[in-house]
């Protein structure tokens, strides 16, 4: 089963908690900032108040009482409660709810590509930027017509420096160069971000990356098929590199950060040419909480402190521009939206992927597994 970035964040949080690296309060605060929390307010209050349902990808809804997103909203908006649903807001489930006119969700953790896909099918509510302030998130790719992002993450090039004593790879062109950098490659079993990297390896400038050439990038990715292994979950991506089964790979920066720390820098990763991605929340059309969902999303973007808490726990990038100044110095090198890191990355084009994901992913899977 293909794991989403959001699901992997839950796994990382629980691993750190079990190892004693974070206390319960920090765990709950971080999970809450991800959208994993329990209902803010008691049952009697919930019956009397208007309720908003935020949907996430974790299974820890009943443990998230330290809700950094729901609780501040409830405190500032009398008469509202925020309830968490951790059953997973897939595009298919959103579509089914809206088309059957049985919508029970208000705000869903989604993606830029899904926001364009579902929005184009009239399944989402447009973001009201009179309520949700664009200046509270990053300017390119994070405030979209049908979604806005309170967090970010990146797909980075990670490598085992012990395998390359003369110096490691510095670009996706190096990733594809088996003569200069021999060894097994690691890629996600998914076209998104994989084909973007292949396009850069083909020589297209990062500043003018889109539209991708699907046929050419699929061929490029498939050229590594006999020298590659493929991952479906974040923990799996870590394991391939820990055991040496792969010498380098494209993985989420959160997992790369763990690998770098736990191998004392033997496994490294680089920010140049990484794919910076927006953690987009969307509002299903006909959501029961109406405009309250817009106000909740506005609150999530407006408050930088919970976003920094999420970075502290898991490494997810803040998106509020004011958050950068609040990030502890020791965390800045691993923050995907730190100005020094963000400027050398490429913001993944959610609009292009929203139009092309289904075909591009089918072609990619056929090419690397056929």
N, C-alpha and C positions, 0 to 999 in steps of 0.2 A: 504494500500500500504506500502511495506517495505521501510523504509528510509535508505539511505546510510549515513555513517559517514560524508562524504563530504557535503551532503545536510544539515545535522544537524548543521554543522559548520556555514553555511550561516545563518540559523535561529538564532543561538546564537549571531552572530555578529549584526544582525539587532535588536535583543532584547536589547542588551547593548547600541546600538546607540539611540534607542527610549527612553530608561530610562535616557539618559544623562550621562552614565558611560564612554563613549568614544566620542571624537569629530569626525567630518566628515573626517578629514585628517587621523586619526588613523584607522577609519573604512575602508577607501579606501585602505590604505596600507595593512591592514590585509587581505581584500578580494583579493587584487592583489596577495599577497603571496600564497593564496589558488588557484590561477589561475582564479580568477574572475575579469575581467577588460575589458576595452574597447580598441579599436585599438590604438596602439602607433603610432602617426603620422597622419597627415591630409589626406584627400581623394586624393589630387593630388600626395602626396608623395607615397601613397599606390599603385597608378596605376603605378608608375615608379619603385617601389622597389619590391624585392622578399618578399613574405609574408609567415609567419608561422601561422598556426591556432592551438591554444591550447584549448583543450576541457575540460570543468569542469562540475560540477553537479548543479551549482546554476542558478538562473534566473536573475542575477544582472549585466549582462555583460556590459550594457551601463552606469553603474554608477562607474565602477572601473578605473578611470583615473590615480589614484595613483598606477601605476603598478610596484610593486617592482621586479617582475620577467621579464616582457617584456621590460620595459623602460631601465634598465641597459644593457640588451642584445642589444637593438637597438642602444643605445649610443656607445657601444663598437664594433658594427658590421655595418659599413656603408652599405647602400643599402638594409637593411632588415626592415620589420615591423612585429609586432606580434599582431595578432587579437585573441580575445577571443570568444569562442562559448560555451554557457551555456545550451545546449540542452541535455546534459547527455551522456557520452561515454559508454553506456552499452556494454557488450560483444557481444550481439546480433547485435547491430548496427555496431560495428567494423567488425564483421564477414560478414555482408551483404555488407558493402562498399568494402571490399577487394575482396570478391568472385565475385561481379559485376564489379570490376575494375573501380569503381567510387569513389575513395578515395579523400575526401576533407579535412581530418584531418591530423595533423602532430604529435601532442603530446597529450596524453589522460590521465587524472587522473583515475587510475584503481585500481588494487589490486595485491598482490603477487600471489594469487591463479589464478586470471584471466590471469596474465602474463604467467604462466606455461601452463594453459589450451589453450589459444590462440596461444602462441608460439609453442606448440606441434602440432598445426594444421596448421602451416606455415602461420599464419595470421599476424604475427608481425615481425618487423625488430630487429635483435639482437643489443644489445647496444654495441657500439664501445668504448671499454675501453682504447683505445689510445687517444680518445677525451674526454670522460666522465671519470674523474679520480676517481677510487675506494677509494682512500684515503680521498675523500671529503664526504664520508658517512660512516655509521656504518658498521663494518666488517662482521657481520653475518645476512643474510636475507634481506639486504637493497640494495645490488648491485647484481642483478640477470641477468641471460642470456638475458632476454627479457624485463627488466625494472629496474629502479632505483628510490630511494625514497628521495625526498627533505623534507618530514615531517613524523611524526609518531603519533600513538595514542595507547591507551591501554583499554582493557576491565578489569575492576576492581571489587572487592567485596566491596559493599557499604552497610551500615547498620545504623539503627536508634539506637543510643546508649541509648536513654531513655528506650528502651524496654529490655535492658540487663544491669541492674545496677551492676551485678557481673563481667562484662567484655564481650566485643563483640567477634565475630568470628575472627579467625586468619588464616583460611585456607578454601579450598573448602570442606574438610571433615566436617568442622563445618557447612558450608552452607547446607550440606545434612543431618545434625544431628538435626532432629525435636524434639528429646527429650531434648537435652541440650539447644537448641535454638529454642523454639516453635515460630510458626507464619508463615504467608504466604510468599513464595519466589517469586522473580521477575526474569524472564529470557527473553532474546530476542527470538522472534519467528524465530529462525534461528540456524542451527547447528554449524556454525563457531564460535569458542571461547567457546560456550556452552559445546560441547563435550570434548574439551580440559580440561575444568574445571572439568567435570565429571570424566575424566580419572585420574586426580590428586586426586579426592575424593575417587577413587577406590584404591589408594595407590601407583600408579606408580610414580617414582621419576621425578620431574620436569626436571632434567638434561637429562633424557632418555625417554621423553614423547612420542615420535613418533617411530613407527606408532601407531595411536590410534586403539583401538579395537572397531570398529563401533557398533557391536551388544551389547557389554557390556556397552558402554557409553550411547547408546540410552536407554537401560533398566534402567540405573542409572538415567538419566534425567527424564524418564517417571515415576520413583518412586515418584517424587514430583508433578505429574500431578494434583492430587486433593488438593494440598496445594500450588498451584502456579498460578500466573497471568503472562501474556506474553505481551511484548511491541513490537511495530513496529517502533516507532520514538523516538528520544531523548527526546522531550518534554513530551511524554507519560511516559517514564521511570522516569523522574523527578516527575511527578504527582503522580504516584503510591506510591512513597516514601514520598512525602510531606503530602499526605492525610492519611498516615498510613495504606493504603490498603495492602501494603507489608512492612515487617519489615527488609528485606535485599534483595539485588539483584545484578545481574551482569550487569553493565551498562558501558558506555564509561566514561573515566576519566574526560573528559571535563564537562559532566553533573554532575558527582560526586563532582567536584571542586565547581561548582555553588551551589549545595546543602549544602556542608560543610560551605561555606561562608555565605549563606543566612539564615542558621539555627543556626548561631553562634557556629558551631561545634557539634550540636546535632546529625546531620547525618554525619557520618565519612566514610572514605574509606581507604583501605590498598593497598600497593604496592606488598607485597609478594604474589607470584603465579599469579599475573596479567598477561594477555596475551598482550605482546607488538607487535604491528602490523606496518608494513611498508606502508606508503602512496606512492604506486608505480605509476610512470608514464610510459606509453608504447608508442611505435611508430608503427602505422599500416603499414603493408607491402604495398609499393607503394605510400607512403605519398608524396604529391606534392612538399613539401619543401626539399625533399631529405636529404642530410647530415646536413642541417641547423637545423633540429630537434635535432640531436645529440649535436650540439653546444649550442642550447638553454637549453637542459637538463643539460649539463655540467655547464652552467652559474647558473642554479637554485641550483645545489649542491654546487658550489664553494663559493657562497656568504652567510656567516652565518648571517649577519645582518637582512635580510628579514625574515629568519627563527625565529630569536629571536622576531621580531615584531609580527609574527603570534602567538608565545607563549604568548606574552603580551596580545594580544587581545582575544584569544580563548583557549589557553592552549595546542595547538598542539606541539608535541615535535620536536625540531630541530634535524637534523641528521648529520650535519657537525660537526665533532669532535671539531673544534675550537669554536663552538657556546657556549659550556658549560661555558667558561670563561666570556662570554658576558652577561649571564643571570643575572638579578638583584637578589640579595640574597633572597628577599621576594618571588620570583617566583620559586625558585629551588625545594621547597618541592612538588610542583605540576607539575613539569616537568618530563614526563615519561622517557626521555633519560638522566636525570641527573645521573651521575655515581652511586650514592648511591641508586637511585630508579631502575635503569636498571639492576643492578646486582642481584636483588632478583626476577626479572620477568622472564617469559619464552617468547622467541621470537616465535611467531606463525609460524609454518612451512608451508609457502605458496606452496612449491612443493607438499607436501602430500595433502594439500587441493585442489590443482589444479587437482590432479588425482582422488580425492575421493569426492569432494563436492556434486555433483549431487545426488549420491546414498545416502550419509550420510544425506544430508538435507531432502531428501524424506522420509527416514526411521524415522528421528527425528520428522518431522511434523506429519506423520502418528501416531507415538507413543504418542505424547502429545495431539493430537486433536481427536484421535479415541475413 
